Amino acid sequence: MNDQQNPYDPYYPQPQIIGYDAYGQPVYQQQPAQAPQQPAYDPYAGQQQTAYGYDPYAQPQAPQQPQAPQQPSYDGYGDRQDGYAPQPSYDPYESYGSGQQWQAAEPAAPVAAAPAGVPGQRPAPEPPAPQPTRPAPPRRAEADDDRDYRTEQFSFIEEPDEDSEDVIDWLKFTESRSERREEARRRGRNRVIALVVVLVLAVVGGVGYLWSAGLLPGTGDPEQQGQAAAGPQRRDTIVLHLHDTQGGGTSTALLVDNSTTKQGTTVLLPNALAVADSEGAATTLGKSVEEDGSSGTREALDTLLGAKIAGTWRLDTPYLENLVEYLGGIEVDTDTTVPDPQGKKGADPLVVQGEQQTLTGRAAVAYATFRASGEAEAKQLQRFGQVVNGVLRKMPSDATNATGAVEYLQQIADPSLPEKDLGASLAKLAEHAKTGAYKTALLPVGQDGALAEGAGDSVVKDILGGKATALDASGVPRVSIKDGTGEDAVEAAKVVLINGGYAFVGGSKTESRAKSEVVYGDDAQKATAAEVAKTLGLPAGSVTKGKPAGTAAVTVVLGRDYEIPGAS
């Protein structure tokens, strides 16, 4: 490096001004030579420095060894005698953009020596030599002219700290990860809330639909149900006969599937129910099953009740036992304790009284056929109905599986009801029983076997959809008797009517009365009523229009004026 200082180097120490010479040029204090130091950052490192400042086209040169400074010599006026001329210091932002030009200082001409013989006299000054000029460097904005510092003093700002960048990146990563976790939690909560809302809406909507449709137990508009019951309804009715192969006797019930109201009903029929046999003669339901068989009994019930019966299901007790075992047992609220008919004395009972008792096949048969001594037939029928209901609750609700259960019994099917049709009917009834839309009703019958008053409305009409209508004029008239004589006149009148060609459909007791009546309901039966009165020896004035009992075309109410044949 040159020992001559570069006034344009910001890292080179600037000399102090100690005065001015005769030409107005500043005189600088000579600085002692120092060993060169490598600055922290030299923007001009590797570039050649000249007396003219920074040369952008200069090529880098190898560094030179510093030379020891030479002590200058001064004259009597304090001027240097080695031809050195001070250089003005260069501020790169001094005249930026001002349009001024700066001049590079040239070495001043050596001062001539004073003429000899004239001590202290200085020669006349010579004009300075012209100096080359070049454009001034760009000038910063005037707002920055008054700064007392330069940007190179803060060079550390331009040097990024890798550690600080790592810390910033880690903080950003941690913050973003926390935000993602919080966002994930928020989305999870939103999903859970949305799922709960959807489930609640689904449950409320489903319950609301069932409630509005009247499908929930105990709900629905009674008026609408009444309207549905009053309108045309579709029913599927089959008759079931349970034959007790050990104790004898039969139990009969009608299984009704009302697809319009979606209800199922078991209608229990007492064996004492009076029906007409194949010849039109009066008989009981129990006798009809034993004597006339399935076909004759089905026709008799169809005629008596005015209901369309599709077929007959004969179920002997061994087949009932197998069916219950096939279904895995049934649950019944038993009303009595039933001993084991095959057990020894003192053995445990086969059926224990209590709620939700599980019955095996043999226990179900014993409970369905049990009738205590002196107990009414209705009690045994109710137990039979409980077993039927328990079987339907365990029966499959689809026709295919229900048919498979029927085929498993390997019983001889009635021609009127093949196994496939029976399975389809049982599946429909099982669906009603599983949903609680199933009930059991007992057909009310008097002691004489005739339908009790009001039975036509509560059971025959509402459940079976039957209608108490008289037979056609061309058919055999059906006649019922109510005895108000105070004596037992039913049997005598029955014999007279049957001998007269009428079908006796039952008799019952009534309050004692003085005069007899012959009641008909249809005008087409008025002549028949007159003939019945004549046959019984009653006056023609006893014939009146009213409401016959049950399905009879004519009902005879005997009074004390009736003369019982053969009575003294």
QUIPERA-V197037 format. One record per helix or strand. SS is the DSSP state (H for helix, E for strand). FROM is the first residue (numbers start at 1). TO is the last residue. If there is no record, write none. Layout:
ss=SS from=FROM to=TO
ss=SS from=FROM to=TO
This chain:
ss=E from=17 to=20
ss=E from=26 to=28
ss=E from=49 to=50
ss=E from=53 to=54
ss=E from=74 to=74
ss=E from=80 to=80
ss=E from=101 to=103
ss=E from=133 to=135
ss=H from=142 to=144
ss=H from=151 to=158
ss=H from=162 to=213
ss=H from=222 to=230
ss=E from=235 to=243
ss=E from=250 to=258
ss=E from=263 to=269
ss=E from=274 to=276
ss=E from=282 to=284
ss=H from=285 to=291
ss=H from=293 to=305
ss=E from=311 to=316
ss=H from=317 to=326
ss=E from=330 to=334
ss=E from=338 to=338
ss=E from=351 to=351
ss=E from=354 to=359
ss=H from=361 to=369
ss=H from=377 to=394
ss=H from=399 to=409
ss=H from=419 to=434
ss=E from=438 to=442
ss=E from=445 to=445
ss=E from=449 to=449
ss=E from=451 to=451
ss=H from=455 to=461
ss=E from=478 to=483
ss=H from=490 to=499
ss=E from=503 to=509
ss=E from=517 to=520
ss=H from=523 to=536
ss=H from=540 to=542
ss=E from=543 to=545
ss=E from=554 to=558
